[in-house]
Amino acid sequence: MKKKITVAVAVILALAAIITGIYFIFFRGSDGGEPKTELAVARDDLVESVGYIEALVKNPDRYKNALSAEFEMSAEKADEFYEAPENWLAFDQIITLKNQSDKDLTVYGFEVKDNGKDGFYVCTKVGGEIGMVPGASGTSSFTILCENGELSVDEAKAAIDKMEIKAIYSRTPEEFDDGTESTEETKTVEIVFPEDK
């Protein structure tokens, strides 16, 4: 009887080990960390963009409304920008995106917690949608405006690094013969630093 019980316990333990192994292989990262997301987005370089301020100033009719629509800036704050653009700074945050799923994905823009806090305004739009086939990776960027022109690049970078920014994406909608598309769930994933991936 003891032998049968021992064999039964051994079988149960073996099954538990197999199930645990399958979970870690298929549902968690290769390092045994958190489960992989469909989309991974990491921050790369942050560079100052003097040319962006110049473009905004040269085309106020075109870009003034964009400050509200794309940077979630109030109309009053947009007016302040055009009253003294020389007091503002602009930065481009370079990011790397990777489709870690087996489905086509589309990236639509960014979600920023407390956008505008401490005078930093992140552009939440991308220049058109970003389509990614399974396994694809590439780079993109978004612009950040800072109303405190006296900050150094290092000071601005330290503040931007603390901002919680997520990429908005979904599985790419399927197009049907009648011209309609499938409805896909919109998701967000945090944009992390490379060591956090």
ZIWO-V741049 format. One record per pair of residues at least 12 apart in sequence whose C-alpha atoms are under 10 Angstrom apart, sorted by sequence separation. I is the first residue (numbers start at 1). J is the second residue. If there is no record, write none. Layout:
I	J
I	J
This chain:
23	35
66	78
67	79
110	122
111	123
112	124
171	183
172	184
173	185
65	78
110	123
111	124
127	140
170	183
171	184
172	185
64	78
67	81
109	123
110	124
111	125
126	140
127	141
146	160
170	184
171	185
172	186
63	78
64	79
109	124
110	125
126	141
127	142
169	184
170	185
171	186
108	124
109	125
110	126
126	142
144	160
169	185
170	186
171	187
64	81
108	125
109	126
125	142
126	143
169	186
170	187
64	82
107	125
108	126
109	127
123	141
124	142
125	143
168	186
169	187
170	188
107	126
108	127
109	128
123	142
124	143
168	187
169	188
108	128
109	129
122	142
123	143
124	144
167	187
168	188
169	189
107	128
108	129
109	130
122	143
123	144
166	187
167	188
168	189
60	82
107	129
108	130
121	143
122	144
123	145
166	188
167	189
168	190
106	129
107	130
108	131
121	144
122	145
165	188
166	189
167	190
57	81
106	130
107	131
120	144
121	145
122	146
165	189
166	190
167	191
56	81
57	82
105	130
106	131
107	132
120	145
121	146
165	190
166	191
56	82
105	131
106	132
119	145
120	146
121	147
164	190
165	191
166	192
57	84
104	131
105	132
106	133
119	146
120	147
164	191
165	192
53	81
57	85
104	132
105	133
116	144
118	146
119	147
120	148
163	191
164	192
56	85
57	86
93	122
103	132
104	133
105	134
116	145
117	146
118	147
119	148
90	120
92	122
103	133
104	134
116	146
118	148
54	85
88	119
89	120
90	121
91	122
92	123
102	133
103	134
104	135
105	136
116	147
161	192
53	85
54	86
88	120
90	122
99	131
100	132
101	133
102	134
103	135
104	136
110	142
161	193
53	86
97	130
99	132
100	133
101	134
102	135
109	142
98	132
99	133
100	134
101	135
53	88
97	132
98	133
99	134
100	135
101	136
53	89
98	134
99	135
100	136
120	156
52	89
53	90
98	135
99	136
100	137
50	88
52	90
53	91
98	136
99	137
122	160
131	169
133	171
50	89
51	90
52	91
70	109
77	116
97	136
98	137
99	138
120	159
121	160
130	169
131	170
132	171
133	172
49	89
50	90
51	91
52	92
70	110
72	112
97	137
98	138
120	160
129	169
131	171
132	172
48	89
49	90
50	91
71	112
96	137
97	138
98	139
118	159
122	163
124	165
131	172
48	90
49	91
50	92
73	115
74	116
77	119
96	138
97	139
118	160
124	166
125	167
130	172
47	90
48	91
49	92
72	115
73	116
95	138
96	139
97	140
120	163
122	165
124	167
125	168
47	91
48	92
49	93
71	115
72	116
95	139
96	140
124	168
46	91
47	92
48	93
71	116
94	139
95	140
96	141
46	92
47	93
94	140
95	141
117	163
45	92
46	93
47	94
73	120
93	140
94	141
95	142
45	93
46	94
73	121
92	140
93	141
94	142
115	163
44	93
45	94
46	95
71	120
72	121
73	122
92	141
93	142
94	143
114	163
115	164
43	93
44	94
45	95
71	121
72	122
73	123
91	141
92	142
93	143
113	163
114	164
115	165
43	94
44	95
45	96
70	121
71	122
72	123
91	142
92	143
93	144
112	163
113	164
114	165
42	94
43	95
44	96
70	122
71	123
72	124
91	143
92	144
112	164
113	165
42	95
43	96
70	123
71	124
90	143
91	144
92	145
111	164
112	165
113	166
41	95
42	96
43	97
67	121
69	123
70	124
71	125
90	144
91	145
111	165
112	166
41	96
42	97
67	122
68	123
69	124
70	125
89	144
90	145
91	146
110	165
111	166
112	167
40	96
41	97
42	98
67	123
69	125
70	126
89	145
90	146
110	166
111	167
40	97
41	98
66	123
88	145
89	146
90	147
109	166
110	167
111	168
39	97
40	98
41	99
88	146
89	147
109	167
110	168
39	98
40	99
87	146
88	147
89	148
90	149
108	167
109	168
110	169
38	98
39	99
40	100
87	147
88	148
89	149
107	167
108	168
109	169
37	98
38	99
39	100
40	101
86	147
87	148
88	149
89	150
107	168
108	169
37	99
38	100
39	101
85	147
86	148
87	149
88	150
89	151
91	153
106	168
107	169
108	170
37	100
38	101
84	147
86	149
87	150
88	151
89	152
106	169
107	170
36	100
37	101
38	102
81	145
85	149
89	153
93	157
105	169
106	170
107	171
36	101
38	103
81	146
91	156
105	170
106	171
107	172
38	104
39	105
81	147
90	156
91	157
104	170
105	171
106	172
38	105
39	106
80	147
89	156
93	160
103	170
104	171
105	172
106	173
39	107
93	161
103	171
104	172
105	173
91	160
103	172
104	173
77	147
97	167
101	171
104	174
71	143
70	143
71	144
71	145
111	188
67	145
108	186
110	188
111	189
112	190
107	186
109	188
110	189
111	190
106	186
107	187
110	190
107	188
110	191
52	143
53	145
39	132
52	145
49	143
97	191
39	134
44	139
46	141
48	143
49	144
96	191
38	134
39	135
41	137
43	139
44	140
45	141
46	142
47	143
48	144
49	145
95	191
96	192
38	135
40	137
41	138
42	139
43	140
44	141
46	143
48	145
95	192
39	137
41	139
43	141
46	144
95	193
96	194
41	140
95	194
48	153
47	153
46	153
46	154
48	156
48	157
46	156
47	157
46	157
45	157
46	160
46	161
43	161
41	166
41	167
40	167
39	167
39	168
39	169
38	169
39	170
38	170
39	171
38	171
39	187
41	189
42	190
43	191
44	192
38	187
39	188
40	189
41	190
42	191
43	192
44	193
39	189
40	190
41	191
42	192
43	193
44	194
37	188
38	189
39	190
40	191
41	192
42	193
43	194
37	189
39	191
40	192
41	193
42	194
43	195
41	194
42	195
42	196
42	197
41	197
40	197
36	197
34	197
33	197
29	197
